[in-house]
Amino acid sequence: MTHPHTPRSDASSPEADGSPRHPLGRRAFLRGATVGAAGAAAFGGVTLATAASPESASGRRIPFEGPHQAGITTPAQAAAAFVSFRAIAPDRAALRETFRTLTERIRLLTAGGPAPATDIASAPTDSSTLGPVIPSDGLTVTVGVGASLFDDRYGLGPRKPARLIPMPVFPDDHLASSTELHGDISVQICADSRDTVMHALRDIAKHTRAGIQADWKADGFQSPPRPAGAQRNQLGFKDGIANPDVSDPAVADALIWTRGGVSGEPIWTEGGSYQVIRIIRMLVEFWDRVSLHEQETMIGRRRDSGAPLDGDKESDKPDYAADPQGVMIPLNSHIRLANPRTRATADQQILRRGYNYDRGLDATGDLDIGLIFCCYQQDVARQFQAVQERLAGEPLTDYIQPTGGGYFFALPGVRGPGDDHLASGLFA
């Protein structure tokens, strides 16, 4: 399923845990910790950077450095967390130091290695939730910036990516009471194991707490292929079948990566990508009462095989030219609206990287489950928004509720150690 809608996620405020309060106040202590971003980066960094790295839990290590960030064209790992942060750094220099710290923590976490030793009188340098040796475990951490970071706080307005705007409200959205919208900084954490994702988030939050504060988080998982091919979403249909082949550099350059100095983009944006996050709740109590025929005509694919209604296999391409009246695949089916497969819409394709989610029950006892829709593209207006506008009012909107998310610009990659760091071009 390719729908770029957003589901609802209610962020809850932290509650008192009954532990003794610090004399300065627990929250004040945590937020005003004296260990600054620079000190945090150095704290324990040498040991991890120089230690021999272990075999990861999944046997995978994904390189951190390169012209593009990992986690964009990387095949989706088993678990993910999408976290939106608010910048609280007091000035521009402190914000840059936060990005330096963030870069160093990501480099160390994705490499893996023994956790730094801790003397018995000090707070542990690592949470130890993964044991004494941190596995790389296919970990990627992808960092983006939102339009709000370019307000007047840090003087970054003139360097804003040309197409970065706050995510608008679309006709079928349910965002009125959402607390999961927008943000200054987006951090997408993916790994082969759920506990690796959580460990990375705790480490990042600990070392950057003087500069950024988490506002909302959405956790997702990839379902295993059943029986093969793409994962199934919570509606029972295969999701992400028709992604462009970004292993072809020409395709990726045309659809995914921004080109600095072209079409008004600042030079520093070269190699980045625009990220869209949409939390899409699926109203499965209603969906499960709909006939199989109606479900399949709404989607445009067979539920069992994932094949288009005019095909036999998941990999078959629908032949819309041979079905101009929509006899086989209805004209208002999801796949036909999302990707008409015409020459005029070829440059509107998006790279989807969606994750299922399960948040338990809502206040009425209904299941709060759905899809964290994530996609990457070169131009949000040309690609995601064009798709979204075609999907407005489709029959599927009766069964899904977009409830949160945002637009972000995924930063160019880090090319090497030293002075280069995430967002370095933004501050140059």
N, C-alpha and C positions, 0 to 999 in steps of 0.2 A: 504494500500500500504506500502511496506516495503523498498522502495528504499532508500539507504543511500547516495544519491547525495546531492550537495549543490547549492542553487540558489544565484543569484547575489544580493548584497545589497550595494548601493553606500552610503558611509558615507559622510555627508556634514560637512564642517567646520562651526563653529559658526560665525555668522555675527554680526556686530555692531547693537545694538538695539536703538541707539539714546539717551541712558541715559547718564547723566553726568559722565565723567571719573574720577576715583579716582586719586589723585595726583601721586600715585605710579604706576598707570596703573591698569586697572580693572583685567586683567588676572594675573598680578604679585601679586596683592593683594589676589586674590582667591587662587592661588597656594602656596603663601608664607605666608599664614595665621599663626598667632602666636599661635593659639590654636593647640597644638600638638595632636598626637593620644591619648596619655594618658589622657590629659585634656579633650578631646572630649568625651572619654568614661565616665568620671565622670560627665560631664556636663548634668544635667537633669536625670542621670541614676538612682539615688536613688528614685526619685519620681515615675518613671515608674516601677521600680522593686518592690516597696513596695505597690503600689496602687492596689486596688481590680480591677480585670479585668472584662470588660463588656462582655455581650453576643456579639459575633462577628456578623458581618453583615450577614453571612451565617449560623450562629450558630455553626461554626466549629473552633476548635483550634487543631492544629497538634503539638504534642510535639517536642521541639527543641532538647533535649538531648537524647542520646542513642548511641549504638555502631556504628551505621551508620547514615549518614546525612539524614534528611527528604528530600523529593523531588526526590528520586530515585525510590523506589518501591511504593511511594505514588501515588494513582490514579491521573491522570493528572487533574489539576484544570482548570478553565475556561480561565484564562489569564496567559501570561508568558512574561518575558523579558530575553533575553540571552545577557549578557554584558561581553565584554572582556576588561580587565584593563591592563595597563602597570605599573610596579612597579617603583616608583620614590623616595622611601625612601632612605635617604642618606647612610644608613649602615644597617648591619644585625640586630642590636638591634632595630632600628627604624622600620624595616620590621616586626619583631616579634610583636612590639607594635601595628602595624597596624592590624595584625591578632587578637590581643587581643580586639582591638576596634571593629573590624568587628564582632567578636563573641558576644560581649556585645550588639551591636545594633541589631543583629539578634535575640538574646534571648528576648530583650525587645519588638521588633516589633511583633514577633510571639505570644508573650503572650498577647499583647494588654493592654489597660488601659488609664487613663486620660493623656493627654499631659501635660508635666511640665508647671507650671505657668510661665509667663513672665512679668517682670515689664515693664512699659511703655517706659522706656528709653533704653531698651535693644532690640537686635534683637530677634525675636521669637525663642523659642527652638524647635518648630515644624512648618512645613509648613501649618498645619491646613487644608489641602485639604480633610481630612477625618472628619473634625469637631474637637471638643474639646476632644472627647474620641476616641482613636485609636482602631478600631476593629481588632481582630486577623484574621478573614475572611479567614480561611483556608490557611494562608500564610506559604510558605516554602521558604527558601533561601539556595541554595546548592552551595558550594564554591569548586572550583578546581584550580589546578596549571598547567601551561603549561611548556613545555620543556625549553623555554627561561629563566624561572626563575632560572634555574640551571647553568647559565653561571658564569663568574668569578666575578660578582658584589657583591654577598653576601656569597660566599664560600660554597654554598649548593650542589655543583656538586657531591660529594661523597654520598649524601643522595637521589639522584634522583630515583624515581620509575623505576624499571628495564625495563619496556616496554613503557615508555613515550618518544615519539619522536614527532617532528613536523608533522602535517598531510601532506602526500605526495600529489602530483598532479596525479590524476588517468586519464586514457585515455580519458574519456568523460567529463572531467571537463572544466569549462570556468573561469579560475582563473587569467588570464594574467593581467587584470586591476583591480583586486579586492582589495579593501581596508579593507576587513573584513576577515582577516586571522590570525590565531594563537593568541597569547597573553600570558602574564605572569600569569594572574589570571582570571578565569572564574567565573562569578556569575550568577546563574540561579534563577530568582525570579518568583514564581508562586503563584496565589491566586484565590479566587472565584470571585473577581471583578477586573476590569482593573485599577481602581483608587487606589486600595490597592497596586498593583504592582508598580505603578508610585510613590506613596508615599514612599514605602520602598526604591526604588532606590534613590530618592532624599535624604532621611535620610542617607543612607549608603555613598553616594557620599560626603555629607556635612561633615560627621564625619571622613572620611578617606582620605580627599583630600591632606593631607600632605604626604601620603604614596603611593597612587595609583591614576592613571589617566585613565579615560575611553577612549578607542580607537574606539570601535564600538559596536553597539547594534542592536538586531533584536527582534521585538515584535511579539508575536503570540497569537492566540486564538483557543480554542477548540470549534468546532461546536457541537450543541446538536445532540443526536442520531435522525436520520430521516429514518424510523420511530422508530427504536430501534437498540440496539447494538452499534458497534463501530462508531466513528465519520466519516464523509465523508471528503475527501480531495478536493482540487480545480479541480481535474479531475472527480469528481462525484463518485468515488469509496470509499468504506469503507477502513479505514486506521488502521493498528495495530491489525488485527484480531488474528493473530497467535502468540501472545506474550507468552513466557513461564510462567508457573504458579509460580511466585516468592513468593506467599503466603506460599508455601511449603519451609521450611528452607533448605532442602536438595538441592532443585533446585537452590535456590538463592546462596547457598554456592558453588555450582558447576559452576554457570554461571556468577554471578554478583560480588561477593565480593572478593577482593584480600586477600591473606594469607601471612602475614608478616613472613619472614624467609623461605619461600618456593619458589623454582624456582628462586632464586636470588633476590626476593623482600626484601627491607629493612624491619626490624621488625616494624618500625613505620607505615607502610602502611596497617597493619591489619585492615580490615573492610572498606577500601576504594573501589573505583571502577573507571574504565576508562570510561571517557565520550567522545563521539564523537558528534560534532555539524556540520551539513551540511545545508547550506541555498540553497534550491532547487527551482529555478524559474520554473514555469510550463507555457509552451507556449500555452495557452488556445485558442488563435485565430486559431491556426492550429489544435489543438486537437478537437475543436468543429465541424470541418468539416469531421472528420473521422467517418466511419460507426460504429454503435453500435457493430456489429459482430467483427470488427477489434479491437475496443477498448477492448472488453472482451477477445479476444484471446491474446492480448498483456499482459493483466493483469493476466488472468487465472481465473477470477471470474466473476459472474454475477453482472452487475452494480446495478440492483434494490435490490437484496437481500443480496449481498455479498457472496453468496454461491460459492464454487469452481465449475467449469464447469461440474464436474461429480457428484455434490451434489445438495441438495435442500435448505439447511439452511446455514447461515453465520458460524455456529459452526461446520459444517461438515468438516471432514478432507479429503483432496484429497487423492485418492488411486492411487498413481503413479505406484505401483507394478502391478496393474491390467491394466495399460495403458502404457506399456513400449515404444510404438512407438509415444506417444503423440497425439493420435487421438482425445481424449477428451480435454486434457490440453496440449497445445503445449510444446515441449521440451524447447523452448526458451521463454516461458511465464515468467513474472516477478516472480510469486509466486513459480514456479518450480525451477528457478535458485536460488532465494534467500534462499529457504529452501527445499532442495531435500528430506528431511525426511528419511534419511538413518541412519544406525547405525554409519557410519563414520562421518556424519555431525551433530550428535546430540549435541556435545559439542561446536558447532559453533553458537548456537542460541544467539540472542541479545535481550535486553529489550528495546523496542522502546517507546519513549515518545514524539511523534511529535506534532507540532502545525502548523495550517494554518497561513499564513500571507497575508497581503494586503498592498502594498506600493504605491498604486495609479497608475499613468501612467509613462511610460518611455518617452524618448525624441521623440520617433516616434508616441506616442499616444497609444501604446499597454499596456495592463494591466500588471502590475508588481505584480503578485500574485504567491503563491506557498506554499511550506512546509518548516518549520524549522525542519529538521530531527535531532532528538536527541536520542542517545541510550547509554546504559550502559552495560558494560561487564567486565569480569575478565581479559581478554587478547585481546587487539585490533587486533594483528596479527592473532591470532587463530580464532577470531570471526568476527568483522566487516570487516577487510581487506579480509578475505577469502570469505565472501559474496560479497563484492565489486568486487573482481576479477572475480567471476562467472557472475556478472551482466554486465561486460564490453561488449559493443557492442549490448546489447539487443535492440529489436525494440523500446522500450519506450524511448531510448536516443534521438530520433528525436524530442521529445516533452518536454523534461526537460533540464534544464541547471544548474548544480551545480556551484555556484559562490562564495562560501566563507565558513568559519567555522574553525574548528580546533580540535585538540586532547588535552584533559586535564585529569588530575588525580583528581577525586573527593575525597576530604580528608576524613579520618575516622571521625566518629561523635565525639561530645563532651559529655563525660560521666557525667559531673556534674559541678557545679560552683566551683570557687576557681582558682587554678593555671592552670587547664585544659582549653585549648582553641583550636580553629581550627588551625591545623598545629603545635600544641605543640610538637608532636613527631619529626617533621622535625628539630626543633631547639634544641632538647635535647642533 
